């Protein structure tokens, strides 16, 4: 456990994948109620800098990665399963760092692209971030789509030999799908526009950092990860229930939080007593 995890691990969000899906659900509802409302949520550096719309630094997470249909439900469930398994394997803190670093890199990429367009195009570059019709020309390019893709790549790198059913019929190792998707991303990056390069590089930088440094490499199957998480939960629960217990009356800090507990130095062994029995018990020899 790193020093950062010891210090900030308690702030990690459990079931982060479920939280993201809830955000998408809110986004789909807003899109259904008023599609134009979503224009106030896009990650748009121009609006943030010149109009003070700082909520866009967070609200862009609500933008759904695609239109809503039956396959969207399957996709969301698929990414929820992958993300939950990664959280079990890596731990809640590390999974939080992976997802939020992807979001931070996306925000950084948006601002770098804004600076690039202003530097190269001047006022014309700024105009690219304005509203054309009912949408922003460049701001719509930044979403959690590639962040979700980074979850898939992370899973494929962590469990390369795991099989999935392609089209519900064809068994294929997930590393094959990861290689194919990685090749497509490289192809899009090389032949795509400058905007494509900024978007892809920024959104997938978390994957590059984690797996180049080796932080995401864990040799463990999903079942082993689940058993490890259940074991840690039981150990934590057991430790919490027996941390302080009076050897006479059996009361603990859980049942009686108002009591204080002390070990007796005169007893032969590690015997702990509550404040009512620490001075009245018979010493164990």
N, C-alpha and C positions, 0 to 999 in steps of 0.2 A: 504494500500500500504506500503510495507516494505521499509527500507532505501536503500537497494540494488536496488529495483525496481525504486525508485525515481532517483537514481544516474546513473544506467545503463540501465534503461528501454528504453531510446531513441536509444540504439544500437540494440535492438531486431529486428530480421528479420521477416517482415510480410510475410504471405503465405509461411512459411517454408516448408510445405508439398510439395508445388509445386516446390520449389527449390530442394528438395531431388529427386523428380521425374525427373527433368531436369538433375541432376547428374547421375541418372541411365541411362537416354537416352544417355548421353555422353559415359557412360561405355559400353552400348550395341553397339554403333557405333564403339568404339575402339576394342571391342571383335570381331566384324564382319570384321574390316579392318585387324587387326593383333592380334589374341588371345595371342600370346606370349608377346605382349606389356604389358598386364595386370600384368605380373609377376613383373614389376617394380612398381606396385601400391599397392601390398598387404601390410598389416600391419605386418611387419617383424622386430622385435626388433634387431635381429642379424645384419641385413643390416643397420639399423639406427645407432646402436652403433659403429660397427666396420668399416663400409664403408661410414658413414656420409650421408646416404640417408634420410635426415630428412623430405623430402616431403611425405614420406610414412605415417607420422602422420596425414596427411589430405587426401592424394590421395586414401586411401582405401575406402573412402566414395563413390567413383565412381564405385566400384566393384558391379555389379548387384547381387541382392539376389538370382536369379535363372535364368535358361535359358529363352530365349525369345520365346513366342508363344501367342496364343489368350488368354489363361488363365492368362498370365502375365499381359496383358492389363487390364483385369478385376480386378486382384489383386491390381495393382497400383491405379486404380480408387477407389477401395474399401478403401485402406489405405489413399488416398487423402481425401476422404469424411470424414473418421474418424478423421484424423488429423485436417482438417479445422474446424470441429465441436468442437473439443477439444480446438482449438485456440480461437474460439468465446467464449467458456464457461470459460476457465481459464484466457484468456487474452494472448496477443502475448508474453509478457515477460515470464510468467510462462511456457507457452508451449515451448518457446526457451530453458529455463532452463532444462525442462524435457528431451527434445531431445538431447541437447548437453551434459547433464550429463550422458545420456546413452552412448554416444560416448566416453566421457572421461573415464567412467568406463570400456568400452571395451578396450581402449588403455592401461589402468592400468592393466587389466586382462592379456593382451598379454605380457606385460613386467614381470608380476609376474610369468606367466607360463614359460617364457624364463628363469627367474632366477631359477625356480624350476627344469627345465630340466637340466640346467647347474650344479646345486648343486647335483642332484641325479646321472646324467649320465656323467658329465664331458664333454670330447670331443665328446663322442657319443651323449650326449644331445644337444650339439651345432649342430651336424650334422643333427639332426632332422629338423632344420630350414633352411637347405640348399636345393638346387634345385635337385629334382629327376625327370628326364625326362624333362617335360615342366612346372612343377608346384612345389610349396613349400608344403612340407608335412603338416606342422603345420600352417603356415601363412594363408593358404586358409580357415582355420576354423573361422577366425575372419572377420566378415562382418556385414552389417547392418541388417541382417536377423532377429536376436533377438531384435534389436532396433525397427524394424517394429512390431514385436510381442508385444513389450512393449506398443506400441500405441494401439493395439487391447485390451490388458489387461486393460489399462487405461480407454479406452472407455467403456468396459464392467463394470468396477467398478464405473464409473461416471453415466452411464445410464443403470443400470442392468435390468430394465423392458422393455427396448426398443426391439421391434420385428424386426427380419431380416428374409428374405426368403432364407432358406437353399436349395441349388440346384435350386433356383428360384421357388420352389414349396411349401416347408414345412415352415410354420411360426414357429419361435422358438425365445424365449427370449435370448437376447445376453448374459445374465449372465450364462445361461446354457452352451453356447459355451465357455465362459471364464473359467468356472469351469472345463470343460472337458480338455481344453488346459492346464490349470494350473496343473491338475492331471498328464497329459502326461509329462509336464516339470519336475515335481517332480520325476516321474518314471525314466525319462532319467537321471536326476541328481543323483539319488541314485544308479542305476545300470550301469550308463555309466562310461567311463574311466575318468582318472584324467583330461584329456584335456576337456572332456565334462563338467565336473564340473566347470572348470575355465571359459569356454566360456559362459555357461548358467548363472552362478552367476554374472559374470562381466556385461554381456549385459542387465540383468534384474534388476540390483541393483538400477537403477533409479526408477523403479516401486515400489520396496520394500521401498525405502526411502520416496517417495512421499506419499504413501498410508498408511504406518505405522505411519507417522507423521501427517497424516490427511490433507496434503496440496492439495491433488487432489480431495477431496470430495466436490462436489458442487451439491446441490439439485436444478436442473434446467433441463428443457427439451431442446432438440436441437432448437425447434422453439423459446422458450424463450431466449435462448442464442443469436440467430440470431437477434431477436428484440432488445435485449439489446445492441448488437454491433451497429445496425443501429441507435438506439437512441443516443448512445455516439458519433457517427460520426456526427449526426445532431447538437447535442449540441456543440460539438467542433467547427463545422463550423459556427454556430450562434455566439458563443463567439468570434471567430476570426474576424467575420465581424463587430461586434458592440463593440469591446473593447474600441476604442477611436473614438468619433464622435462629430464634432462641432455642437452645437445647433443652429448656425446661418446658415452656408452654407452647412452643412451636409457632409462635407468631412471627410474621415476616414484615419487611418494609412495604410489601404489597397490601397485606391485610390491615396493617396498622402503621401508616406512614408517619404518624405523629411520634412514634417511639424511636429511641436511639439504641444502637446495638454496639456491643464491645466484646472483644476477645478477652478471656481470662488468662493472665500470665502465670497463675499458680496451678492451673489444671494441666494434667499430663496429656497434651494433645491440643488440637485446634477446636476449642469449644467456644461458641459465641452465645451471648446472653443479651436479653433486652434489659432496659434500664431498671426494671422492677426486680430482676433476678440476678443482676451482675454482682450484688453485694450480699445476697441472701442464699445463694445456692451452695451445695456441698461440693467441695473441690474434688475433681476426678484425679486419682493417683494411679 
